[in-house]
């Protein structure tokens, strides 16, 4: 199929060269170019489309990997939540003041982190040389 295309392209170029009175040097360059295209057609391997079964197997493997990763993330989330809730419950049962201080420090740290990320985002958007 590529040979037919290259022949039709070559014929079209030759017809155009006859119509436009192309010089001999230009015609030689065009012939070299067409010969290079033919060489590329011979060198480049023609690939075939993969079989549907192979693609289906790849899709199922990807789905299983994503599902496995989601299960691990969900397990980690529940373990961290259990530790945090259990730790806070134990802290409340032992000392209300320690629990209040811990909650206050956590709130201040979270607000500081949010404010810091807002400031960094603002600075990141600024262009230094435009000022």
C-alpha positions in Angstrom: 0.0 0.0 0.0 2.9 2.4 0.8 4.4 1.6 -2.6 1.2 2.7 -4.3 1.1 5.9 -2.3 4.7 6.7 -3.1 4.2 6.0 -6.8 1.1 8.2 -6.9 3.0 10.9 -5.0 5.9 10.6 -7.4 3.6 10.8 -10.4 1.8 13.8 -8.9 5.1 15.6 -8.3 6.3 14.7 -11.8 3.0 16.1 -13.3 3.4 19.2 -11.2 7.0 19.6 -12.3 6.0 19.4 -15.9 3.3 22.0 -15.4 5.6 24.4 -13.4 8.7 24.0 -15.6 10.9 22.9 -12.6 14.6 23.2 -13.2 16.9 20.1 -13.5 18.5 20.8 -10.1 15.1 21.0 -8.4 14.0 17.8 -10.2 17.1 16.0 -9.0 16.4 17.1 -5.4 12.8 16.0 -5.7 14.0 12.6 -7.0 16.5 12.3 -4.1 13.7 13.1 -1.7 11.4 10.5 -3.2 14.2 7.9 -3.1 14.8 8.8 0.6 11.0 8.3 1.3 11.1 4.9 -0.4 14.1 3.9 1.7 12.3 5.1 4.9 9.3 3.0 3.9 11.6 -0.1 3.6 13.5 0.6 6.9 10.5 1.5 9.1 8.8 -1.7 10.3 5.1 -2.0 9.6 3.4 -2.6 12.9 0.2 -4.5 13.3 -2.6 -3.6 15.7 -2.6 -5.7 18.9 -5.2 -8.3 19.3 -8.4 -7.5 21.3 -7.6 -10.3 23.8 -4.3 -8.7 24.6 -5.9 -5.3 25.1 -8.6 -6.8 27.3 -6.0 -8.5 29.4 -4.1 -5.2 29.9 -7.3 -3.4 30.9 -8.2 -6.1 33.5 -4.6 -6.0 34.9 -4.8 -2.2 35.2 -8.2 -2.4 36.9 -6.9 -5.0 39.4 -3.8 -2.9 40.2 -6.0 0.2 40.7 -8.5 -1.8 42.9 -5.6 -3.2 44.9 -4.1 0.2 45.4 -7.5 1.6 46.5 -7.9 -1.2 49.0 -4.5 -0.5 50.5 -5.3 3.2 50.8 -8.6 2.5 52.4 -6.9 0.2 54.9 -4.3 2.8 55.7 -7.0 5.5 56.2 -9.0 3.3 58.6 -5.8 2.4 60.6 -4.8 6.1 60.9 -8.4 7.0 61.8 -8.5 4.3 64.5 -5.2 5.4 66.0 -6.3 9.1 66.0 -9.7 8.5 67.4 -8.4 5.9 69.9 -5.6 8.3 71.0 -8.0 11.2 71.4 -10.4 9.1 73.3 -7.7 7.9 75.7 -6.5 11.5 76.1 -10.0 12.7 76.9 -10.4 9.9 79.5 -7.1 10.8 81.2 -6.9 14.6 81.1 -9.3 17.1 79.7 -6.7 19.9 79.8 -4.2 17.9 77.8 -6.9 17.1 75.3 -7.9 20.8 75.0 -4.3 21.9 74.6 -3.7 19.2 71.9 -6.9 20.3 70.0 -5.9 24.0 70.2 -2.3 23.3 69.0 -3.7 21.2 66.1 -6.2 23.9 65.1 -3.5 26.6 65.2 -1.1 24.4 63.2 -3.8 23.6 60.6 -4.7 27.3 60.2 -1.0 28.2 59.9 -0.5 25.6 57.3 -3.4 26.9 55.3 -2.2 30.5 55.6 1.3 29.5 54.6 0.1 27.6 51.5 -2.0 30.6 50.5 1.0 33.0 50.8 3.2 30.6 48.8 0.6 30.3 46.1 0.3 34.0 45.9 4.1 34.4 45.7 4.4 31.6 43.1 2.0 33.5 40.8 4.0 36.7 41.0 6.4 37.4 38.2 9.6 39.0 39.6 10.8 40.8 36.5 7.3 42.3 35.8 7.4 44.5 38.8 
